[in-house]
Amino acid sequence: MLEKLGVKPMGRRRFRTIEGRIIERYIGEAAVIECLGEKATCIVVFAEEDDVEVLGVTALENLALELDSITKQLKKAEAVLAL
């Protein structure tokens, strides 16, 4: 999907899966991602054949979105600013 969108790999990074395995995947930078009317740039991970495509925590934070644990829906979040 990312290649179809013109995102190019810029390196590899190690990740720990929810099962505790360590894997490596290519990463790239999406110029603009959009969800619920919010737009942001984001580092993205190139999935391999059996990987699940998801909108990750970093992307959600960049978009100022969060998952409502009760409704299981995405919603706009308040950003935290350290002053």
Backbone hydrogen bonds, N-H to C=O, Kabsch-Sander energy under -0.5 kcal/mol:
donor,donor_aa,acceptor,acceptor_aa,energy
5,L,1,M,-1.4
6,G,3,E,-1.4
7,V,2,L,-2.5
10,M,27,I,-3.2
11,G,27,I,-0.8
13,R,25,R,-2.3
15,F,23,I,-3.0
17,T,15,F,-0.5
17,T,21,R,-3.1
20,G,17,T,-2.0
23,I,15,F,-2.8
23,I,21,R,-0.5
25,R,13,R,-2.2
27,I,11,G,-2.6
28,G,44,V,-2.2
29,E,8,K,-0.5
30,A,28,G,-0.5
30,A,42,C,-2.9
31,A,29,E,-0.5
33,I,40,A,-3.4
35,C,38,E,-2.1
38,E,35,C,-2.1
40,A,33,I,-1.9
42,C,30,A,-1.6
44,V,28,G,-3.0
46,F,26,Y,-3.0
47,A,45,V,-0.7
51,D,48,E,-2.5
54,V,52,V,-0.6
56,G,54,V,-0.8
60,L,56,G,-2.3
61,E,57,V,-2.7
62,N,58,T,-2.6
63,L,59,A,-1.9
64,A,61,E,-1.2
65,L,60,L,-3.0
66,E,75,K,-2.6
68,D,66,E,-0.5
68,D,73,Q,-3.1
69,S,67,L,-0.7
72,K,68,D,-2.4
75,K,66,E,-2.7
77,A,64,A,-3.0
81,L,79,A,-0.5
82,A,80,V,-0.5
83,L,81,L,-0.6
